């Protein structure tokens, strides 16, 4: 198949090193995308096998023609169900790069980017129930306030939610240009691009239920990994990283760490590093997407 231009894989070396690949093991790339990480994993396999997941139909255009690779078009929140269809119960390593691909951003009709005019869609998969247009035109003010404030982390979330409700009463939002015209009035001067990006991020997270999908996926990783198996997760914003960090460090998403009678931590995964790994300055200079990446690696006990 002819590969589509996606993006340069972020922190490729640390990701592969983190997986500690067994040449005859079974691995999963839960975010296949452009296939950069998968193709590197395959270089380290002999009799092993790699399963690549992606809910975006375009991703299949990048799949390698390799008997050791299987592509599964599905949301990673359902990965265990699909693996069972292949007769796979446990694997040696799981990788997930939670960033949105450059290909998706640069496709105007998808509505992800603040740089292009397109329909307010933002669905990672056409099978998703709602679009960004639905969110803006139908959600009540309180829910919009929560989305902009929590997922977008913008300071004037309440004011923006009120403005959206007021604006749509006169004319519904249809395109990214419609929405940006409103955002322009509320963006901090000199920081318009960052503000647009944060609000668009909030909509994308809501449309695709990204936090819910991430929780569902992480919960399944423990049973899916063999003892000694590795979990490698790369996130790009604080909400995702907090979920991943808590799950690895505590074995759950909220609450205090549980300990046994002897004071030992009760958790199914053991962090490989005390803190998240970040890209070095050389990589950041050559690939701006690496600037906000945080890589966490854990091993199943």
For each residue, the residues with C-beta under 8 A, 3 or more apart:
1: 60 61 62 63 65
2: 61
3: 6 34 35 61 62
4: 34 58 61 62 103
5: 34 102 103
6: 3 33 34 35 36 62 101 102 103
7: 33 34 36 99 101 102 103 287 289
8: 36 286 287 289
9: 12 15 34 36 37 40 97
10: 97 99 234 279 283 287 289 290 293
11: 14 15 234 277 279 283 290 293 295
12: 9 15 16 36 37 40
13: 16 17
14: 11 17 18 277 295
15: 9 11 12 18 19 37 40 95 97 232 234 295
16: 12 13 19 21 37 40 41 44
17: 13 14 20
18: 14 15 230 232 272 295 297
19: 15 16 27 41 93 95 230 232
20: 17 93 230
21: 16 25 27 41 44 45 48 92 93
22: 25 48 92
23: 44 45 46 47 48
24: 45 46 47 48
25: 21 22 45 48 91 92 93
26: 48 49 50 51 88 90 91 92
27: 19 21 41 45 48 49 50 51 91 92 93 94 95
28: 50 51 52 53 79 83 91 93 94 95 224
29: 32 37 38 41 50 51 52 53 95 96
30: 53 76 79 94 95 96 217
31: 37 53 54 76 95 96 97 98
32: 29 35 38 52 53 54 59 62 63 71
33: 6 7 36 37 54 56 59 62 97 101 103
34: 3 4 5 6 7 9 59 62 101 103
35: 3 6 32 38 39 52 59 62 63 64
36: 6 7 8 9 12 33 39 40
37: 9 12 15 16 29 31 33 40 41 95 97
38: 29 32 35 41 42 50 52 64 69
39: 35 36 42 43 64
40: 9 12 15 16 36 37 43 44
41: 16 19 21 27 29 37 38 44 45 50 95
42: 38 39 45 50 64 66 68 69
43: 39 40
44: 16 21 23 40 41
45: 21 23 24 25 27 41 42 48 49 50 68
46: 23 24
47: 23 24 68
48: 21 22 23 24 25 26 27 45 68 92
49: 26 27 45 68 69 70
50: 26 27 28 29 38 41 42 45 68 69 70
51: 26 27 28 29 69 70 71 72 83 86 88 91
52: 28 29 32 35 38 63 69 70 71 72
53: 28 29 30 31 32 72 73 74 75 76 79 82
54: 31 32 33 59 60 71 73
55: 73 74 75 76 124 125 127
56: 33 59 101 104 124 125
57: 60 73 125 126
58: 4 61 103 104
59: 32 33 34 35 54 56 62 63 71 73
60: 1 54 57 63 71 73
61: 1 2 3 4 58
62: 1 3 4 6 32 33 34 35 59
63: 1 32 35 52 59 60 69 71
64: 35 38 39 42 69
65: 1
66: 42 69
67:
68: 42 45 47 48 49 50
69: 38 42 49 50 51 52 63 64 66
70: 49 50 51 52 86
71: 32 51 52 54 59 60 63
72: 51 52 53 79 82
73: 53 54 55 57 59 60
74: 53 55 78 79 82
75: 53 55 78 124 125 213
76: 30 31 53 55 79 96 213 217
77: 212 213 214 216 217
78: 74 75 81 82 216
79: 28 30 53 72 74 76 82 83 217 220 224
80: 83 84 220 223 224
81: 78 84 85
82: 53 72 74 78 79 85 86
83: 28 51 79 80 86 88 89 91 224
84: 80 81 87 88 89
85: 81 82
86: 51 70 82 83
87: 84
88: 26 51 83 84 91
89: 83 84 224
90: 26 223 224 225 226 229
91: 25 26 27 28 51 83 88 94 224 225 226 229
92: 21 22 25 26 27 48 225 226 228 229 230
93: 19 20 21 25 27 28 225 229 230 231 232
94: 27 28 30 91 221 224 225 229 230 231 232
95: 15 19 27 28 29 30 31 37 41 232 233
96: 29 30 31 76 217 232 233 234
97: 9 10 15 31 33 37 234
98: 31 210 214 233 234 235 236 240
99: 7 10 234 236 289 293
100: 104 105 112 204
101: 6 7 33 34 56 104 105
102: 5 6 7 105 106 289
103: 4 5 6 7 33 34 58 106 107
104: 56 58 100 101 107 110 112 124
105: 100 101 102 110 112 113
106: 102 103 113 116
107: 103 104 110 112
108: 111 113 116 117 118
109: 118 119 121
110: 104 105 107 113 118 121 122 123
111: 108 118 119 120 121 122 131 132 175 176
112: 100 104 105 107 122 200 204
113: 105 106 108 110 116 118 176 200
114: 176 180 193 196 197 200
115:
116: 106 108 113 176
117: 108 175 176 177
118: 108 109 110 111 113 121 175 176
119: 109 111 131 133 174 175 176
120: 111 131 132 133 136 173 174 175 176 178 179 203
121: 109 110 111 118 131 132 133
122: 110 111 112 131 132 200 203 204 207 208
123: 110 126 128 130 131 207 208
124: 55 56 75 104 128 208
125: 55 56 57 75 128 208
126: 57 123
127: 55
128: 123 124 125 131 207 208
129:
130: 123 134 135 207
131: 111 119 120 121 122 123 128 134 135 207
132: 111 120 121 122 135 136 203 204 207
133: 119 120 121 136 137 172 173 174
134: 130 131 137 138
135: 130 131 132 138 139 144 147 203 206 207
136: 120 132 133 139 144 164 168 173 179 203
137: 133 134 168 172 173
138: 134 135
139: 135 136 143 144 147
140: 143 144 165
141: 144 145 161 162 164 165
142: 145 146 161
143: 139 140 146 147
144: 135 136 139 140 141 147 148 160 161 164 165
145: 141 142 148 149 157 158 161
146: 142 143 149 150 157
147: 135 139 143 144 150 151 152 202 203 205 206
148: 144 145 151 152 154 157 160 161 199 202
149: 145 146 152 153 154 157 158
150: 146 147 153 202 239
151: 147 148 201 202 205 206 211 239
152: 147 148 149 157 198 199 201 202
153: 149 150 198 238
154: 148 149 157 160 195 198 199 202
155:
156: 159 160 186
157: 145 146 148 149 152 154 160 161
158: 145 149 161 162
159: 156 162 163 186
160: 144 148 154 156 157 163 164 183 186 199
161: 141 142 144 145 148 157 158 164 165
162: 141 158 159 165 166
163: 159 160 166 167 182 185 186
164: 136 141 144 160 161 167 168 173 182
165: 140 141 144 161 162 168 169
166: 162 163 169 170
167: 163 164 170 171 173 182
168: 136 137 164 165 171 172 173
169: 165 166
170: 166 167
171: 167 168 178
172: 133 137 168
173: 120 133 136 137 164 167 168 178 179 182
174: 119 120 133 178
175: 111 117 118 119 120 178 179
176: 111 113 114 116 117 118 119 120 179 180
177: 117 180 181
178: 120 171 173 174 175 181 182
179: 120 136 173 175 176 182 183
180: 114 176 177 183 184 196
181: 177 178 184 185
182: 163 164 167 173 178 179 185 186
183: 160 179 180 186 187 192 195 196 199
184: 180 181 187 192
185: 163 181 182
186: 156 159 160 163 182 183 195
187: 183 184 191 192 195 196
188: 191 192 195
189: 192
190:
191: 187 188 194 195
192: 183 184 187 188 189 195 196
193: 114 196 197
194: 191 197 198
195: 154 183 186 187 188 191 192 198 199
196: 114 180 183 187 192 193 199 200
197: 114 193 194 200 201
198: 152 153 154 194 195 201 202
199: 148 152 154 160 183 195 196 202 203
200: 112 113 114 122 196 197 203 204
201: 151 152 197 198 204 205 237
202: 147 148 150 151 152 154 198 199 205 206
203: 120 122 132 135 136 147 199 200 206 207
204: 100 112 122 132 200 201 207 208 210
205: 147 151 201 202 208 209 210 211 239
206: 135 147 151 202 203 209
207: 122 123 128 130 131 132 135 203 204
208: 122 123 124 125 128 204 205 213
209: 205 206 212 213
210: 98 204 205 213 214 240
211: 151 205 214 215 239 240 243
212: 77 209 215 216
213: 75 76 77 208 209 210 216 217
214: 77 98 210 211 217 218 240 243 244
215: 211 212 218 219 243 253
216: 77 78 212 213 219 220
217: 30 76 77 79 96 213 214 220 221
218: 214 215 221 233 243 244 247
219: 215 216 222
220: 79 80 216 217 223 224
221: 94 217 218 224 225 231 269
222: 219 225 251 268 269 300
223: 80 90 220
224: 28 79 80 83 89 90 91 94 220 221
225: 90 91 92 93 94 221 222 229 230 231 300
226: 90 91 92 229 300
227: 300 301
228: 92 299 300
229: 90 91 92 93 94 225 226 299 300
230: 18 19 20 92 93 94 225 272 297 298 299 300
231: 93 94 221 225 248 269 297 298 299 300
232: 15 18 19 93 94 95 96 295 296 297
233: 95 96 98 218 244 295 296 297
234: 10 11 15 96 97 98 99 293 294 295 296
235: 98 240 241 244 293 294 296
236: 98 99 240 289 292 293 294
237: 201 240 241 292
238: 153 241 242
239: 150 151 205 211 242 243
240: 98 210 211 214 235 236 237 243 244
241: 235 237 238 244 245 276 294 296
242: 238 239 245 246
243: 211 214 215 218 239 240 246 247 253
244: 214 218 233 235 240 241 247 248 296
245: 241 242 248 249 276 296
246: 242 243 249 250 252 253 254
247: 218 243 244 250 251 252 253 269
248: 231 244 245 267 269 271 296 298
249: 245 246 257 267 271
250: 246 247 253 255 256 257 258 267
251: 222 247 258 266 267 268 269
252: 246 247 255
253: 215 243 246 247 250
254: 246
255: 250 252
256: 250
257: 249 250 265 266 267
258: 250 251 265 266 267
259: 262 263 264 265 266
260: 263 264 266
261:
262: 259
263: 259 260
264: 259 260
265: 257 258 259
266: 251 257 258 259 260
267: 248 249 250 251 257 258 270
268: 222 251 300 301
269: 221 222 231 247 248 251 298 299 300 301
270: 267 298 299 300 301
271: 248 249 274 296 297 298
272: 18 230 297 298 299
273: 276 277 296 297
274: 271
275:
276: 241 245 273 294 295 296
277: 11 14 273 294 295 296 297
278: 293 294 295
279: 10 11 283 284 287 290 291 293
280: 283 284
281: 284 285
282: 285 286
283: 10 11 279 280 286 287 290
284: 279 280 281 287 288 290 291
285: 281 282
286: 8 282 283
287: 7 8 10 279 283 284 290
288: 284 291
289: 7 8 10 99 102 236 292 293
290: 10 11 279 283 284 287 293
291: 279 284 288
292: 236 237 289
293: 10 11 99 234 235 236 278 279 289 290
294: 234 235 236 241 276 277 278
295: 11 14 15 18 232 233 234 276 277 278
296: 232 233 234 235 241 244 245 248 271 273 276 277
297: 18 230 231 232 233 271 272 273 277
298: 230 231 248 269 270 271 272
299: 228 229 230 231 269 270 272
300: 222 225 226 227 228 229 230 231 268 269 270
301: 227 268 269 270
